[in-house]
Amino acid sequence: MALANRHIGYDEVEPRDLRFNLNTDVPRYWINGDPWTTHFFNSIMAAVPDGERWVMQCVRRSLTQLKDEAVRKAGIGFIKQEHYHAREHDEMNHALIEQGVPLDVVERNFKLIRAALERLTPPSMHLSMMASFEHFTATMASVFIDRPDMLDESDPRVAAMLYWHFVEETEHKSVTFDVFQDAVGSYPQRVLGMLIASAIFLPMVESHMIYLAWKDRQLSNWRSALRCLNTQFGRNGVFTRLLGHYFPYYSKNFHPWDDDNRTKIHVWKKAFAATGDTRLAYEAFRQSVGLPARAETTAAMAAA
């Protein structure tokens, strides 16, 4: 299916220069008011700005090597989208750092790991790892697109920002894969890149989550820890649902658009095009899957 699906989604890539003003009043426990679950997602989000800039750099360096003009143009759109994502996550991370959440330590650790990988591997492997990490972000986005209720008790501004990010991650989910295929094209290197990314991703996220919980004096909050464990590994947990997207990557004929979920993100895109409001777009998306309107969002919009 890889060749047949190669150009699916290129016309979906649309950079949106949006600002969410998350530099003030971000709740310390912004997801469902739960410490451990918030620190789980914080451990991922702390790495987003530097991770986004790294994949931007990898794609930018590869633009002159690309044979397919459609891939090159999609790569330029991808770079713009990731620039905006990094900027908004930087702002939210700084807001939490101001509250005493040591996301700067987590980000510094990620930078050290990323720099070591760059130093120890050739440029072709950088592209392979880039495609692998982007596959993780795209599949994470897919999990939340399938289950928008997972953020029902979260801060409405943060939820609106995240769904903008999830939609755009879905729009460009094949770009880094196709850049790697066009610039390198080695199946063994693609598999090795995913194995390296997998060996790093889960231990890094879990260890940083525990570190953040420790610094927040939440290690003994076992109820919160159990809720977080269920969020990650329960029947509908994030990592449980990720597995269905993870193993197909190792198929020689894999392509990210084998999972064609464009119709789902079109709901958000249509609502945003009509209103220009990410909170309304998120509400339209939720209601499209049968969820009731959130009173928190309605109240927040009335006060804005």
C-alpha positions as CSV (number, residue, x, y, z in Angstrom):
1,M,0.0,0.0,0.0
2,A,3.0,2.4,0.5
3,L,3.2,3.5,-3.1
4,A,-0.6,3.7,-3.6
5,N,-1.0,5.9,-0.5
6,R,2.2,8.0,-1.0
7,H,0.4,11.3,-1.9
8,I,-2.6,10.9,0.3
9,G,-3.0,13.9,2.6
10,Y,-0.5,16.3,1.0
11,D,-3.3,18.7,0.2
12,E,-4.3,18.5,3.9
13,V,-1.2,20.2,5.2
14,E,-2.2,23.7,6.2
15,P,0.0,25.8,8.5
16,R,-2.1,27.8,11.0
17,D,-0.3,30.6,12.9
18,L,-2.5,30.4,16.0
19,R,-1.7,31.8,19.5
20,F,-3.4,30.3,22.6
21,N,-2.0,32.6,25.2
22,L,-1.2,29.8,27.6
23,N,1.4,31.9,29.4
24,T,-0.9,32.6,32.4
25,D,-3.4,30.8,34.5
26,V,-2.6,27.3,33.2
27,P,-3.9,24.9,35.9
28,R,-1.0,23.0,37.6
29,Y,-2.9,19.8,37.0
30,W,-4.4,20.7,33.7
31,I,-5.6,17.3,32.6
32,N,-8.6,16.0,34.6
33,G,-7.2,17.7,37.8
34,D,-5.0,14.6,38.3
35,P,-1.3,15.0,39.4
36,W,0.1,11.8,38.0
37,T,-1.8,11.9,34.7
38,T,-0.8,15.5,34.2
39,H,2.9,14.6,34.9
40,F,2.6,11.8,32.4
41,F,1.6,14.2,29.7
42,N,4.0,16.8,30.9
43,S,6.8,14.3,30.5
44,I,5.9,14.1,26.8
45,M,5.1,17.8,26.3
46,A,8.4,19.0,27.8
47,A,10.2,17.5,24.9
48,V,7.9,18.8,22.2
49,P,9.6,22.2,21.5
50,D,13.1,20.8,21.0
51,G,11.7,17.7,19.3
52,E,9.7,19.8,16.8
53,R,12.8,21.9,16.0
54,W,14.9,18.9,15.5
55,V,12.5,17.3,13.0
56,M,12.2,20.7,11.3
57,Q,16.0,20.8,10.9
58,C,16.1,17.2,9.6
59,V,13.5,18.0,6.9
60,R,15.1,21.3,6.0
61,R,18.5,19.7,5.5
62,S,16.9,17.1,3.2
63,L,14.8,19.3,0.9
64,T,17.5,19.5,-1.8
65,Q,17.8,15.7,-1.8
66,L,14.2,15.1,-2.6
67,K,13.3,13.9,-6.0
68,D,9.5,14.3,-5.7
69,E,8.4,17.9,-5.8
70,A,5.1,17.1,-4.0
71,V,7.1,15.7,-1.0
72,R,9.3,18.8,-1.0
73,K,6.3,21.2,-1.0
74,A,4.7,19.1,1.8
75,G,8.0,19.3,3.7
76,I,7.9,23.1,3.6
77,G,4.4,23.1,4.9
78,F,5.4,20.7,7.6
79,I,8.3,22.9,8.7
80,K,5.8,25.8,9.2
81,Q,3.4,23.8,11.1
82,E,6.1,22.4,13.5
83,H,7.4,26.0,14.0
84,Y,4.0,27.1,15.4
85,H,3.6,23.9,17.5
86,A,7.0,24.4,19.1
87,R,6.2,28.1,19.9
88,E,2.9,27.3,21.6
89,H,4.2,24.4,23.6
90,D,7.2,26.5,24.7
91,E,4.7,29.0,26.1
92,M,2.7,26.4,28.0
93,N,5.9,24.8,29.3
94,H,7.2,28.1,30.5
95,A,3.9,28.8,32.3
96,L,4.2,25.5,34.2
97,I,7.9,26.1,35.0
98,E,6.8,29.4,36.6
99,Q,4.6,27.4,38.8
100,G,7.5,25.3,39.9
101,V,7.1,22.3,37.6
102,P,10.6,21.4,36.5
103,L,9.9,20.9,32.8
104,D,13.1,22.6,32.0
105,V,15.0,19.7,33.6
106,V,13.1,17.2,31.5
107,E,13.7,19.2,28.3
108,R,17.4,19.5,29.1
109,N,17.6,15.7,29.5
110,F,15.8,15.2,26.2
111,K,18.2,17.5,24.5
112,L,21.2,15.6,25.9
113,I,19.7,12.3,24.6
114,R,18.9,13.8,21.2
115,A,22.4,15.3,20.9
116,A,24.0,11.9,21.7
117,L,21.9,10.2,19.1
118,E,22.9,12.8,16.5
119,R,26.5,12.4,17.4
120,L,26.6,8.6,17.4
121,T,24.5,8.0,14.2
122,P,24.9,9.1,10.5
123,P,22.5,11.7,8.9
124,S,20.5,8.9,7.2
125,M,19.7,7.4,10.6
126,H,18.7,10.9,11.9
127,L,16.0,10.8,9.2
128,S,14.9,7.4,10.1
129,M,14.6,8.3,13.8
130,M,12.8,11.5,12.8
131,A,10.2,9.5,10.9
132,S,9.9,7.1,13.8
133,F,9.3,9.8,16.4
134,E,6.8,11.5,14.1
135,H,5.0,8.2,13.8
136,F,4.7,8.2,17.6
137,T,3.2,11.7,17.6
138,A,0.8,10.9,14.8
139,T,-0.4,7.8,16.4
140,M,-0.8,9.6,19.8
141,A,-2.9,12.2,17.9
142,S,-4.9,9.4,16.4
143,V,-5.7,8.0,19.9
144,F,-7.1,11.3,21.0
145,I,-8.9,11.9,17.8
146,D,-10.6,8.5,18.3
147,R,-11.3,9.3,22.0
148,P,-11.9,13.1,22.5
149,D,-13.6,12.3,25.8
150,M,-10.1,11.7,27.3
151,L,-9.8,15.4,27.7
152,D,-13.3,16.1,28.9
153,E,-12.3,17.2,32.4
154,S,-9.2,19.2,31.2
155,D,-8.7,22.9,30.9
156,P,-10.7,23.9,27.8
157,R,-7.9,26.2,26.5
158,V,-5.3,23.5,26.7
159,A,-7.7,21.0,25.1
160,A,-8.4,23.4,22.3
161,M,-4.6,23.8,21.7
162,L,-3.9,20.1,21.8
163,Y,-6.7,19.3,19.3
164,W,-5.2,21.9,16.9
165,H,-1.9,20.1,17.3
166,F,-3.5,16.7,16.9
167,V,-5.2,17.7,13.7
168,E,-2.0,19.2,12.2
169,E,0.0,16.1,13.3
170,T,-2.5,14.0,11.4
171,E,-2.4,16.3,8.3
172,H,1.4,15.9,8.0
173,K,1.7,12.4,9.4
174,S,3.2,11.0,6.2
175,V,5.6,13.8,5.4
176,T,8.7,12.7,7.4
177,F,8.1,9.1,6.4
178,D,8.1,10.1,2.7
179,V,11.1,12.4,3.2
180,F,13.0,9.5,4.6
181,Q,11.8,7.2,1.8
182,D,12.8,9.8,-0.9
183,A,16.2,10.7,0.7
184,V,17.3,7.3,2.0
185,G,14.7,4.6,1.2
186,S,16.4,1.8,3.2
187,Y,14.0,-0.6,4.8
188,P,16.5,-2.0,7.3
189,Q,17.4,1.6,8.3
190,R,13.7,2.4,8.8
191,V,13.3,-0.6,11.1
192,L,16.4,0.2,13.0
193,G,15.3,3.8,13.5
194,M,12.0,2.7,15.0
195,L,13.8,0.2,17.3
196,I,16.1,2.9,18.6
197,A,13.2,5.3,19.0
198,S,11.1,2.7,20.8
199,A,14.0,1.9,23.2
200,I,14.2,5.5,24.1
201,F,10.6,6.7,24.1
202,L,8.8,4.7,26.8
203,P,11.7,4.6,29.4
204,M,12.3,8.4,28.9
205,V,8.6,9.2,29.3
206,E,8.1,7.0,32.4
207,S,11.3,8.0,34.2
208,H,10.5,11.7,33.6
209,M,6.9,11.2,34.8
210,I,8.2,9.7,38.1
211,Y,10.7,12.5,38.5
212,L,8.0,15.1,38.1
213,A,5.7,13.3,40.5
214,W,8.6,13.1,43.0
215,K,9.4,16.8,42.7
216,D,5.7,17.5,43.2
217,R,5.6,15.3,46.3
218,Q,3.0,13.1,44.7
219,L,4.9,9.7,44.9
220,S,2.7,8.5,47.7
221,N,-0.5,9.6,46.0
222,W,-1.4,6.0,45.0
223,R,-4.9,6.8,43.8
224,S,-3.6,9.2,41.3
225,A,-0.9,6.8,40.3
226,L,-3.5,4.1,39.7
227,R,-5.6,6.4,37.6
228,C,-2.5,7.3,35.5
229,L,-1.6,3.6,35.1
230,N,-5.1,3.0,33.7
231,T,-4.8,6.1,31.4
232,Q,-1.6,4.6,30.0
233,F,-2.2,0.8,30.0
234,G,-5.9,0.2,30.7
235,R,-8.3,-1.3,28.2
236,N,-8.6,2.0,26.4
237,G,-5.3,3.4,27.6
238,V,-3.0,5.5,25.5
239,F,-0.3,2.9,25.1
240,T,-2.8,0.1,24.8
241,R,-4.3,1.8,21.8
242,L,-1.0,2.8,20.4
243,L,0.0,-0.8,19.9
244,G,-2.5,-1.2,17.0
245,H,-0.7,1.6,15.1
246,Y,2.8,0.6,16.2
247,F,3.5,-2.9,14.8
248,P,2.3,-2.1,11.2
249,Y,5.3,0.3,10.9
250,Y,7.6,-2.7,10.6
251,S,5.9,-4.0,7.5
252,K,7.9,-3.4,4.3
253,N,4.8,-2.1,2.6
254,F,3.7,0.2,5.4
255,H,2.7,3.8,4.8
256,P,1.2,6.2,7.4
257,W,-1.9,6.8,5.3
258,D,-2.8,3.1,5.4
259,D,-4.8,4.4,8.3
260,D,-6.8,7.0,6.4
261,N,-8.6,9.1,9.1
262,R,-9.0,12.3,7.1
263,T,-12.8,12.3,7.5
264,K,-12.4,12.6,11.2
265,I,-10.2,15.7,11.2
266,H,-12.4,17.3,8.5
267,V,-15.0,17.8,11.2
268,W,-12.6,20.0,13.2
269,K,-11.3,21.7,10.0
270,K,-14.7,22.6,8.7
271,A,-15.8,24.0,12.1
272,F,-12.6,26.0,12.4
273,A,-12.9,27.4,8.9
274,A,-16.4,28.5,9.7
275,T,-15.7,30.1,13.1
276,G,-12.0,30.7,13.4
277,D,-12.3,29.5,17.0
278,T,-10.3,26.4,18.1
279,R,-12.6,25.9,21.1
280,L,-15.7,25.8,18.9
281,A,-13.9,23.5,16.5
282,Y,-13.0,21.2,19.4
283,E,-16.6,21.2,20.6
284,A,-17.9,20.4,17.1
285,F,-15.5,17.5,17.0
286,R,-16.6,16.2,20.3
287,Q,-20.3,16.5,19.4
288,S,-19.7,14.7,16.1
289,V,-18.9,11.5,18.1
290,G,-22.0,11.9,20.3
291,L,-20.5,13.7,23.3
292,P,-22.5,16.5,25.0
293,A,-21.4,20.1,24.9
294,R,-18.9,21.0,27.7
295,A,-20.2,23.6,30.1
296,E,-16.6,24.6,30.9
297,T,-16.0,25.6,27.3
298,T,-19.3,27.5,27.0
299,A,-18.5,29.5,30.1
300,A,-14.9,30.1,29.1
301,M,-16.0,31.4,25.7
302,A,-18.6,33.7,27.3
303,A,-16.0,35.2,29.6
304,A,-13.5,35.7,26.8
